[in-house]
Amino acid sequence: MKALLLLAAAFVAAPVAAQTIAITGGTVAIGDGSAPIPGGTVVIRDGRIVAVGRSVAVPAGAQTVDATGKWVTPGIVAGIGSLGLVDAGGVGESNDGSARTSPFNAALDVSTALNPNGVLIGNERAGGVTRAIVTSDASTSIFGGQGAIIDLGADPDPVTKPRAFQYVELGESGADHAGGSRPAAYAMLFDAFAQAADYRRNPAAFDGRGRDALLKRADAEALLPVLDGRMPLVVHVERASDIRQVLTLPRRYPSLKLVLAGAGEGWMVAQEIAAARVPVMASAIADLPASFEQLAATESNVGRMTRAGITVGVLFDGSGGEHGLTQFAGNLVAIGKVPGATGLDWGQALATITSKPAQVMGLDAEIGSLRPGRRADVVVWSGDPLELSSAAEAVWIDGRSQPMNSRQRRLRDRYLTPGETALPKAYSR
Amino acid sequence: MAIRGLWAATALAGALVLGGCASKGDERPQTASAKPKAPAPGRGKGYSHDPFPSTYRAYPGVATLVTNVTVYDGEGGRIERGSVLFADGKVVGIGQGLTAPAGATVIDGTGKWVTPGIIDIHSHLGDYPSPGVQALSDGNEATDPVTADVWAEHSVWPQDPGFGRALANGGVTTLQILPGSANLFGGRSVVLKNVYARTMQGMKFPGAPYGLKMACGENPKRVYGSKGRKPATRMGNVAVDRQTWAKAADYRRKWDRYEDQGGDEPSRDIAMDTLRGVLSGEIRVQNHCYRADEMAIVMDMAKEFGYKVTAFHHAVEAYKIGDLLKQNDTCAAVWADWYGFKMESYDGIGENLALLHKAGACVMIHSDDANGIQRLNQEVAKALAAGRRAGIEVSDAAAWRWLSLAPAKALGIDDRTGSLKPGKMADVVLWNGDPLSVYTRPEKVWVDGALLYDANDPKRRPVSDFELGQPGEGDVK
């Protein structure tokens, strides 16, 4: 109950559009795993979805948007990545996605760094991405810090939920960050939790300020809500045996609220993950033994885990921008047609990039679907949103219509006309 | 985050061609010159140009007729309810109303598509294989900005699981393996048939020209600048390039003279062999370059030293200079939509490919990625759609050129593969639907007429040594 109240408090600041909008005539996919509804209507009021379906009346005075021939879905919920933290990944000066020489780790709070005006935000918003799960990468420790859920709206406040989870590496990367082995990673984890408990018992007596302190005060403080289960612990592991090991953590820390990220070999331990009721963010396309912890990687992973009853959202692990998640979801449908492989049906596939990631982060009552009561993050697409030929044509976030222009669109328009014209290209805008 | 995909800071390329190369053991023509001078070996015969010859041979196939399919011939043509016939490893014909010769396998492909196999001009499979451990990281000889002496083929691990994925999921039948982009002169590329073999030579595309991988921009200056070495700037990049080409021109003169006229044999320099091959037109320059202004400088540098850039790879800003590329007859090999991951990719747009097509420049898709190579058809579909939204109309059939004939031309193998023209290698993919749809996968893949992947037959799916007996066993479990 306490957690719910905190959750509610976190949402109070969100902007609200006092307006009623009805999007009519489109093929409506709610995003909860159900099949699309031809000729459906979506009604938005005061920034929330109030009605969706085939026989929904358009309220008097509503602004109507004709989506005949189009598709209507919830906005994409992208993650887990660095959207909002980075201007260009390889440009260190612009990149708040990791802190390689900081003495702090679990305390790092990405909500302090978010820039809603970033070029990548604008492009991905125009591509149909409305929310994102962001975190900083672990680098000096197994802990990456406190991630956030953000919106991509063209407004000054991008934070949907700050300090939404703690991110930790417990596979090969964790071993590396902890000093070279998985046991070292677990020693670091257990010690950090023990120190956090010490800090709780007696903050004044807690050391944690010295140069050599294994855990700083701020880090210890940041781990308390994790120990209390008020903040999910997102654990990146890939190998089946690593997943099993992570699933034993609640025996030691009963309140821990686990989320698995990666889980490339999750299909091998799907029954155990399902029994533990641990949700997963996994890749849709990683099918190579890219490391010794991913030897069993397969495109059937998401399908098999979903079939086992696990809540699975799809991670963005591509390079063309988070809007490419629609392509990843489409591939989950495609793989289902290959003999011997396991995929998802269309509705389930869309859910892996909308309601499922929201559910993984415990926010599905707020975002990720068009079910009444949710925030009105809505996208109108030119066609089937998972198909490669389709594009977002209109986007609302919290019921507010979003600009569809972006820097990349401006570049395109500048160079649609080849060569120099009467004046240099620099004058063409 | 660490979950991120695989595109690494690796990509660079260079590919060259070795035609029918003479070996040093050949009978040397005797020249008429009388003196104590050694006899002239003849141009191009002073040393072997093919010391690691291909041992690839086509696997046995059966004459096959695929009927009732939509055919993209790879040259821009489309046939509805058509047929494709191949036999003895070669395409026999495409069209409507073809009849099967006696004993041929007939496949009813109703609702399906047939295309030429996909050719990826930019891959690091084998050189940066899976698993991506340090022990197998063999793509960048990042010890000197000029390593024209290294050959990517000497790093290729033929057991890379990525080859099988590219075949089964991507319909890729030919690929160029390039050294990485840490160096200005990264080394020689190699063109492979996507057929597993015990040795690299067993995969090598017979008679394909070699490439030279070059790189401009951020990578070389970062790698060497951070070591306090030259080049640390873009001007340093070009300075080292030009100095190296000047040296190569001198080497070429000496060897040309010796091969033509005899005399004392000049000393060999393995790096200069490759650069001489470029200057003589035997080896093709495959140049990693992102920014438009840098590509323009490189093309001028090429003119200065009398060589040609065959293709700029990555080329995210190529759309800004489509006219210049066309004038220089230089291709662009690009991603569909990668952008924003480094400063020189900041201006990447999804319309790059279509804008270049519109400008009449030579353009093609490439992967540079062990995952991306499994979905090049999807990448083209995205680029095509972005172009159409910008008002650039290209037909689906014409867009297939970006996947097959255009890379075949840039690799110098278009007389043998890259389209379904009769007489060409029967490198053929049967797709279970429209190959420009996200919902479609290869159903069967033939290389030189041999069926090497069949979605309906688990025995026709390769499992590399590395994956044999491992969990998942090559994603076939």
Interface residues (C-beta under 8 A of the other chain):
Chain A: I80 G81 S82 D87 A88 G89 G90 V91 G97 V119 L120 N123 T135 D137 A138 G144 Y167 E169 S173 H236 A240 A261 G262 E265 M268 S283 I285 A286 D287 L288 P289 A290 S291 F292 Q294 L295 A296 A297 T298 E299 S300 L315 D317 G318 S319 G320 G321 G324 Q327 G330 N331 V333 A334 I335 K337 V338 P339 G340 L386 E387 L388 S389 S390 A391 Q408 L411 R412 Y415 L416 P418 G419 K425
Chain B: M1 A2 I3 R4 G5 L6 W7 A9 S130 P131 G132 V133 P161 G162 R165 N169 E218 Y319 K320 G322 D323 W335 A336 D337 W338 Y339 G340 F341 K342 M343 S345 Y346 D347 G348 I349 G350 E351 L355 K358 A359 D369 A370 N371 G372 Q374 R375 Q378 A381 K382 L384 A385 A386 R388 R389 A390 G391 N432 L436 S437 V438 Y439 T440 R441 A455 N456 P458 F466 E467 Q470 P471 G472 D475 V476 K477
